[in-house]
Amino acid sequence: MPKLKTRSGAKKRFQVKKTGKVKHAKAFGKHLFTHAKSMDQRRRNRGTGLLRDMDAKKTVKELFPYGAN
Protein backbone atom coordinates (compact mmCIF):
# COMPACT_ATOMS: atom_id res chain seq x y z
CA MET A 1 0.00 0.00 0.00
CA PRO A 2 1.50 3.39 -0.91
CA LYS A 3 1.88 6.10 1.68
CA LEU A 4 -0.84 8.74 1.85
CA LYS A 5 0.02 12.41 1.64
CA THR A 6 -1.32 15.02 4.03
CA ARG A 7 -3.24 17.67 2.13
CA SER A 8 -0.79 20.56 1.92
CA GLY A 9 -3.61 23.13 1.87
CA ALA A 10 -4.91 21.76 5.16
CA LYS A 11 -1.46 22.01 6.74
CA LYS A 12 -1.46 25.73 5.98
CA ARG A 13 -5.05 26.44 7.04
CA PHE A 14 -5.74 24.34 10.12
CA GLN A 15 -3.99 23.70 13.40
CA VAL A 16 -5.12 20.77 15.52
CA LYS A 17 -4.82 21.42 19.26
CA LYS A 18 -4.02 18.81 21.92
CA THR A 19 -7.67 18.63 22.91
CA GLY A 20 -8.62 17.64 19.35
CA LYS A 21 -10.15 21.01 18.52
CA VAL A 22 -9.24 22.50 15.15
CA LYS A 23 -8.21 26.15 14.97
CA HIS A 24 -8.80 28.11 11.74
CA ALA A 25 -8.61 31.65 10.38
CA LYS A 26 -11.80 33.63 9.88
CA ALA A 27 -13.11 34.06 6.34
CA PHE A 28 -13.44 37.43 4.55
CA GLY A 29 -10.89 39.14 6.77
CA LYS A 30 -8.03 39.93 4.42
CA HIS A 31 -8.88 43.09 2.47
CA LEU A 32 -11.46 45.81 1.63
CA PHE A 33 -11.63 47.09 5.19
CA THR A 34 -11.65 50.80 4.34
CA HIS A 35 -15.02 51.03 2.58
CA ALA A 36 -16.69 47.71 1.83
CA LYS A 37 -17.26 46.27 5.31
CA SER A 38 -19.14 47.52 8.33
CA MET A 39 -17.52 47.91 11.73
CA ASP A 40 -19.40 44.83 12.96
CA GLN A 41 -17.99 42.70 10.16
CA ARG A 42 -14.47 43.97 10.78
CA ARG A 43 -14.71 43.15 14.48
CA ARG A 44 -16.13 39.66 13.87
CA ASN A 45 -13.39 38.81 11.38
CA ARG A 46 -10.54 39.44 13.81
CA GLY A 47 -8.47 36.59 15.13
CA THR A 48 -9.19 32.90 14.75
CA GLY A 49 -12.01 30.48 15.41
CA LEU A 50 -12.55 26.83 16.26
CA LEU A 51 -14.35 24.32 14.09
CA ARG A 52 -17.35 22.58 15.61
CA ASP A 53 -16.68 19.10 16.95
CA MET A 54 -18.42 17.32 14.07
CA ASP A 55 -16.48 19.29 11.43
CA ALA A 56 -13.19 18.99 13.33
CA LYS A 57 -13.46 15.20 13.48
CA LYS A 58 -14.20 15.00 9.74
CA THR A 59 -11.39 17.42 8.85
CA VAL A 60 -8.75 15.51 10.80
CA LYS A 61 -9.91 12.15 9.43
CA GLU A 62 -9.98 13.20 5.78
CA LEU A 63 -7.16 15.73 5.48
CA PHE A 64 -4.57 14.37 7.93
CA PRO A 65 -4.32 10.63 7.19
CA TYR A 66 -1.62 9.94 9.80
CA GLY A 67 -2.84 12.33 12.46
CA ALA A 68 -2.36 16.05 12.72
CA ASN A 69 0.87 17.88 13.55
Protein Blocks (a to p, Z undefined) as FASTA:
>chain_A
ZZddddfklmmmpccdfkopacdddehilgoklmmpcfklmmmmgcjddddfklmmmmmm
mmmmnogZZ
